[in-house]
Amino acid sequence: MKKKMFYIAFVASLGGLLFGFDTAVISGAEQAIEKIYGLSGFWHGFTMAIALAGTIIGAFFSSKPVEKYGRLSLLKTIAVLYVVSALGCALILNWHSFLFFRFLGGLAVGASSVVGPMYIAEISPSNWRGRFVAFFQFNIVFGIMLAYISNSLIAGVPYDWQWMLGVLALPALLFAVLLFTIPESPRWLIKNNCEKDAYKVFETTGEPNVKGEVANIQASFHNSASDERLFQKKYFVPIIIAFLIATFNQLSGINTINYYAPRIFEVAGYGADKLFNSILIGATNLIFTMLGMFLIDKLGRKKLIYIGSVCMFISLASVTRLFWLNDLQGSGLILLISLMGFIASFAVSLGAVIWVLIAEVFPTSVRAKGQVLGSMTHWVWCAALTWIFPIFVKEGQYQDASYIFGFYAIAVALSFVFAWKMPETKNKSLEQIQKELVK
């Protein structure tokens, strides 16, 4: 495989880094924002969730432009939105403006969750597709860890929460520039009758049988209408897979822990080390996402979820028990280990698999719409849980906190059943998966 393919996957997955940084950086600023704007629990949850409302809309409205203008053009637009959002949140100081610019950042994250994995899946060789699309997830968690580190370094300087939010503009600018150095998706080019350009892209990425690959892609389009509806009986299996993997990913509680990690430690009585503990959680996420990337094309998607669901359940049950019994005195280390165990198990399973599976189960003719469905499901659950979380997790309300962690534990137990029923997709071309899943 040519080095160019690795470079293309690296650049495209930088959208995941911005995605992760943008969603997690708010964890260091959220308590300052609550105090500065005098927000109640309800409106604080709303302020935290406004970016997630943007992700839902960004995901929903990305399907048409990504088909009309191409994957690469929309990625460039997303990069600009990240820059504007970061600068606006940092420089304009009133609550309504803050909501607006966080919402813009949410639009970028939502669209990125659709376009990034789709682009990488469409340009990658089948035997490396899992790892390359999982590289998008790796960059999400790398962005989360960078956000935690950045927050820790900036904390205490004047206007620290504004700096925390504004620093994202720098990597966003770099992403925008690098996007001009990679090609368009070959499958989008073929769909738009640009076969010669698609040939060049496949040759660049090291495809061993360019003519055969182009012929297979053309045949898949000939068997489908150019603008098919997603919600048809023949797409029932891909739709269910995308919906359930996105649902279990969020009902595990991963993003509420990412957003509220400092608050969780403060509620538990360990506020002094809350930012450092958040970095430990971010580092665990990063290391085990790398492990998931290595294993996803070896063990497959099913086995990773099997293993991860069991380990996540044990970790979340431990957290639930600590809060239920109010057994937090002297148990800070147990809480930290339990949360790190959950993060590790999630990263190697549901975290590594979600964007890979959603990107590969739909045919090219409806992949954008299918990606939108999976991403919107992900972000709707994420927004709801993020809004609700501050209501349950408050200092002194330990049993309330146990309810929400117990709910997460039940959800990850159900993800084991999902893995048992789902088909395996490793080492299969997108067109082969289409033949097996679309009836």
C-alpha positions in Angstrom: 0.0 0.0 0.0 1.3 3.4 -0.9 2.3 5.9 1.7 -0.2 8.3 0.1 -3.1 6.3 1.5 -1.8 6.7 5.0 -1.4 10.4 4.5 -5.0 10.8 3.1 -6.4 8.9 6.0 -4.4 11.0 8.4 -5.6 14.3 7.0 -9.3 13.2 6.7 -9.2 11.9 10.3 -8.0 15.3 11.6 -11.7 16.3 11.5 -12.1 13.6 14.2 -9.4 15.4 16.3 -11.4 18.7 16.1 -14.6 16.7 16.8 -13.1 15.3 20.0 -11.4 18.5 21.2 -14.6 20.6 20.6 -16.8 18.2 22.5 -14.5 17.7 25.5 -12.9 21.1 26.0 -16.2 22.4 27.5 -15.5 20.1 30.5 -12.9 22.5 31.8 -15.0 25.6 31.2 -18.5 24.4 32.2 -18.3 25.3 35.9 -17.0 28.8 35.1 -19.7 29.3 32.5 -22.3 28.2 35.1 -21.1 30.8 37.6 -20.5 33.7 35.1 -23.9 33.5 33.5 -25.7 32.5 36.8 -27.3 29.4 35.3 -29.7 27.0 37.1 -29.2 23.2 36.7 -31.8 23.2 33.8 -30.2 26.1 31.9 -26.7 24.9 32.6 -27.7 21.6 31.0 -29.2 23.4 28.1 -26.0 25.5 27.6 -23.9 22.3 27.6 -26.4 20.6 25.2 -26.7 23.5 22.7 -23.7 22.3 20.8 -25.2 18.8 20.7 -28.4 20.3 19.2 -26.1 21.7 16.5 -24.6 18.2 15.9 -28.1 16.8 15.3 -28.9 19.5 12.7 -25.4 19.4 11.2 -25.7 15.6 10.7 -29.2 15.9 9.3 -28.5 18.6 6.7 -25.2 17.2 5.6 -26.6 14.4 3.4 -27.6 16.6 0.4 -24.5 18.8 0.2 -22.2 15.8 0.6 -23.8 14.2 -2.4 -24.1 17.3 -4.5 -20.7 19.0 -3.8 -18.6 16.0 -2.7 -17.1 14.7 0.5 -14.0 16.9 0.3 -15.8 20.2 -0.3 -18.0 19.7 2.7 -14.9 18.8 4.9 -13.5 22.2 3.9 -16.7 23.9 5.0 -16.6 22.0 8.3 -13.0 23.3 9.0 -14.2 26.9 8.5 -17.1 26.4 11.0 -14.7 25.1 13.6 -12.5 28.2 13.3 -15.4 30.6 13.5 -17.0 28.7 16.5 -13.8 28.7 18.5 -13.0 32.3 18.0 -16.6 33.4 18.7 -16.9 31.4 21.9 -13.6 32.9 23.1 -14.0 36.6 22.1 -17.7 37.4 22.4 -18.9 37.6 26.0 -22.6 37.3 26.4 -24.7 34.2 27.0 -26.8 34.4 23.8 -23.7 34.8 21.6 -22.0 32.0 23.4 -25.0 29.7 22.6 -24.8 30.7 19.0 -21.1 30.0 18.5 -21.3 26.7 20.4 -24.2 25.8 18.2 -22.0 26.5 15.1 -19.3 24.2 16.5 -22.0 21.6 17.0 -22.9 21.9 13.3 -19.3 21.2 12.4 -19.1 18.2 14.7 -22.4 16.7 13.4 -21.4 17.1 9.8 -17.9 15.8 10.5 -19.3 12.6 12.1 -21.1 12.0 8.8 -18.6 13.0 6.2 -15.3 12.0 7.8 -15.9 8.2 8.3 -17.8 8.1 4.9 -14.9 9.6 3.0 -12.3 7.3 4.6 -14.4 4.2 4.1 -15.0 5.0 0.4 -11.3 5.6 -0.3 -9.7 2.8 1.8 -8.8 -0.7 0.7 -11.2 -3.3 2.2 -8.5 -5.1 4.3 -7.4 -1.8 5.9 -10.8 -0.1 6.0 -11.5 -0.9 9.6 -8.2 0.5 10.8 -8.4 3.6 8.7 -12.0 4.5 9.7 -11.1 3.6 13.3 -8.2 6.2 12.9 -11.0 8.8 12.8 -12.2 7.5 16.2 -8.6 7.5 17.4 -8.3 11.2 16.6 -11.6 11.9 18.4 -10.1 10.5 21.6 -6.8 12.1 20.9 -8.6 15.4 20.6 -10.4 14.7 23.9 -7.1 14.0 25.6 -5.6 17.2 24.1 -8.6 19.1 25.4 -8.0 17.8 28.9 -4.3 18.6 28.8 -5.0 22.0 27.3 -7.5 22.8 30.0 -5.1 21.7 32.7 -2.3 23.9 31.4 -4.5 26.9 30.9 -6.5 26.6 34.2 -5.6 29.5 36.5 -4.5 32.1 33.9 -6.7 35.2 33.5 -9.8 34.5 31.4 -8.8 30.8 31.4 -12.2 29.4 30.2 -12.1 31.7 27.1 -8.6 30.5 26.2 -9.7 26.9 26.7 -12.4 27.4 24.1 -10.4 29.6 21.7 -7.3 27.5 21.2 -9.2 25.1 18.9 -8.9 27.7 16.1 -5.3 26.8 15.5 -5.7 23.0 14.6 -8.9 23.9 12.7 -6.9 26.3 10.4 -4.3 23.5 9.9 -7.0 21.1 9.0 -8.4 23.5 6.4 -5.1 23.9 4.7 -4.2 20.2 4.6 -7.6 19.4 3.0 -6.3 21.0 -0.2 -3.7 18.3 -0.5 -6.0 15.2 -0.7 -8.3 13.9 -3.4 -12.1 13.4 -3.6 -13.7 10.1 -2.8 -13.4 7.8 -5.8 -16.9 6.4 -5.3 -18.4 9.9 -5.4 -16.4 10.6 -8.5 -17.8 7.4 -10.2 -21.3 8.3 -9.1 -20.9 11.6 -10.8 -19.4 10.2 -14.0 -15.8 11.1 -13.3 -14.3 7.7 -13.9 -10.9 9.0 -15.1 -10.5 11.0 -11.9 -11.5 7.9 -9.9 -8.9 5.8 -11.7 -6.2 8.3 -10.7 -7.3 8.2 -7.0 -7.3 4.4 -6.9 -3.8 4.4 -8.5 -2.6 6.9 -5.9 -4.0 4.9 -3.0 -2.4 1.6 -4.2 -5.5 -0.3 -5.3 -4.1 -3.5 -6.9 -7.0 -4.0 -9.3 -8.2 -0.6 -10.4 -10.3 -1.7 -13.4 -12.0 -4.5 -11.3 -12.8 -2.1 -8.4 -14.2 0.5 -10.7 -16.4 -2.1 -12.5 -17.7 -3.4 -9.2 -18.6 0.1 -8.0 -20.3 0.9 -11.4 -22.3 -2.3 -11.1 -23.5 -1.4 -7.6 -24.8 1.9 -9.0 -26.5 0.2 -11.9 -28.5 -2.0 -9.4 -29.7 1.1 -7.5 -31.5 4.3 -8.4 -29.4 7.5 -8.3 -31.4 9.1 -5.5 -32.9 6.2 -3.5 -35.0 6.5 -0.4 -33.3 5.1 2.7 -36.3 3.8 4.5 -37.2 0.8 2.4 -37.7 -2.8 3.4 -34.5 -4.0 1.6 -32.4 -1.6 3.8 -34.0 -2.8 7.1 -30.9 -4.7 8.4 -28.4 -1.8 7.7 -30.8 0.7 9.3 -31.2 -1.4 12.5 -27.5 -2.0 12.7 -26.7 1.8 12.4 -29.5 2.8 14.9 -28.5 0.2 17.5 -24.7 0.7 17.4 -25.2 4.5 17.8 -27.7 4.0 20.6 -25.6 1.7 22.6 -22.5 3.9 22.0 -24.3 6.8 23.8 -26.4 4.9 26.3 -23.1 3.6 27.7 -22.6 7.1 29.1 -19.3 7.8 27.4 -19.9 11.4 26.4 -21.4 12.5 29.7 -18.3 11.2 31.4 -16.1 13.0 28.8 -18.0 16.3 29.3 -18.5 16.1 33.1 -15.4 14.2 34.3 -14.2 17.1 36.6 -17.7 17.4 38.0 -18.0 13.7 38.8 -14.7 13.8 40.8 -15.8 17.0 42.6 -19.2 15.5 43.5 -17.4 12.4 44.8 -15.2 14.7 47.0 -12.0 14.7 44.9 -12.2 18.1 43.3 -8.5 19.0 43.9 -7.3 16.5 41.3 -10.2 16.7 39.0 -8.3 18.0 35.9 -5.4 15.6 36.4 -7.8 12.7 36.8 -9.6 13.8 33.6 -6.2 13.6 31.8 -5.8 10.0 33.1 -9.2 9.1 31.7 -8.2 10.8 28.4 -4.9 8.9 28.2 -6.7 5.6 28.9 -9.2 6.3 26.1 -6.3 7.1 23.7 -4.2 4.0 24.5 -7.2 1.5 24.3 -8.5 3.2 21.1 -5.1 2.4 19.6 -5.5 -1.2 20.7 -9.0 -1.2 19.1 -7.6 0.1 15.8 -5.1 -2.8 15.8 -7.6 -5.5 16.6 -10.7 -4.4 14.6 -9.5 -6.0 11.3 -8.0 -9.0 13.1 -10.6 -10.0 15.7 -13.5 -8.3 13.9 -16.3 -6.0 15.0 -18.4 -8.6 16.9 -15.7 -10.0 19.2 -14.6 -6.5 20.2 -18.1 -5.6 21.4 -18.5 -9.0 23.2 -15.4 -8.3 25.2 -16.0 -4.6 25.8 -19.6 -5.0 26.9 -18.7 -7.4 29.7 -15.9 -5.2 31.0 -17.9 -2.0 30.7 -20.7 -3.6 32.8 -18.3 -4.6 35.6 -16.8 -1.1 35.7 -20.2 0.7 35.6 -21.6 -1.6 38.3 -18.7 -0.7 40.5 -19.3 3.1 40.0 -23.1 2.6 40.6 -22.3 0.7 43.9 -20.0 3.5 45.2 -22.7 6.1 44.7 -25.6 4.0 45.9 -23.9 3.1 49.2 -22.4 6.6 49.5 -19.1 4.7 49.8 -16.9 7.4 48.6 -14.9 8.2 51.7 -11.4 7.0 50.9 -12.7 5.3 47.7 -11.4 7.9 45.2 -8.9 5.5 43.8 -11.6 2.8 43.3 -13.8 5.4 41.5 -10.9 6.4 39.3 -10.0 2.8 38.4 -13.6 2.0 37.7 -14.0 4.9 35.4 -10.7 4.2 33.7 -11.8 0.5 33.3 -15.0 1.7 31.7 -13.2 4.1 29.3 -10.7 1.4 28.3 -13.4 -1.2 27.6 -15.5 1.3 25.6 -12.5 2.5 23.6 -11.6 -0.9 22.4 -15.2 -1.9 21.6 -18.1 0.4 21.0 -15.7 3.4 20.5 -13.6 1.6 17.9 -16.5 0.0 16.0 -19.2 2.7 15.7 -18.0 4.9 12.8 -16.6 1.9 11.0 -19.8 -0.1 11.1 -22.1 2.8 10.2 -19.9 3.7 7.2 -19.7 0.2 5.8 -23.2 -1.3 6.2 -25.0 0.9 3.7 -24.6 0.8 -0.1 -22.9 3.8 -1.8 -26.3 4.9 -3.2 -27.7 5.6 0.3 -24.5 5.8 2.3 -24.8 9.5 3.0 -28.4 9.1 4.2 -27.4 6.0 6.3 -24.5 7.9 7.8 -26.8 10.7 8.7 -29.2 8.3 10.4 -26.5 6.8 12.5 -24.9 10.1 13.4 -28.2 11.7 14.3 -29.2 8.8 16.5 -25.8 9.2 18.2 -26.2 12.9 18.7 -29.8 12.9 19.8 -29.0 10.4 22.6 -25.9 12.4 23.5 -27.8 15.7 23.7 -30.5 14.2 25.9 -28.1 12.6 28.3 -25.9 15.7 28.5 -28.9 17.8 29.4 -30.1 15.4 32.0 -26.8 14.6 33.7 -26.3 17.7 35.8 -29.8 17.2 37.3 -28.7 13.8 38.6 -25.1 14.4 39.5 -24.9 17.0 42.2 -23.0 17.2 45.4 -24.8 15.3 48.1 -27.2 13.5 45.7 -25.3 10.3 45.6 -28.2 7.9 45.1 -29.4 10.1 42.2 -26.0 9.6 40.6 -26.2 5.9 41.1 -29.5 5.8 39.1 -27.9 7.2 36.0 -24.7 5.0 36.2 -27.0 2.0 36.8 -28.9 2.8 33.7 -25.6 2.9 31.7 -24.7 -0.5 33.1 -28.0 -2.0 31.9 -27.4 -0.5 28.4 -24.0 -2.0 27.9 -25.3 -5.4 29.0 -27.8 -5.1 26.2 -25.0 -4.3 23.7 -23.8 -7.8 24.2 -27.0 -9.1 22.8 -26.7 -6.7 19.9 -23.2 -8.1 19.1 -24.5 -11.6 19.2 -27.1 -10.8 16.5 -25.1 -8.5 14.2 -23.2 -9.7 11.1 -19.4 -9.6 10.8 -18.1 -7.2 8.2 -14.3 -7.5 8.5 -12.2 -8.0 5.4 -15.1 -7.6 3.0 -15.5 -5.0 0.2 -18.3 -2.4 0.6 -20.0 -4.0 -2.4 -19.8 -7.5 -0.9 -21.3 -6.2 2.3 -24.1 -4.6 0.2 -24.9 -8.0 -1.4 -25.1 -9.7 2.0 -27.1 -7.1 3.9 -29.4 -5.6 1.3 -32.2 -8.1 0.4 
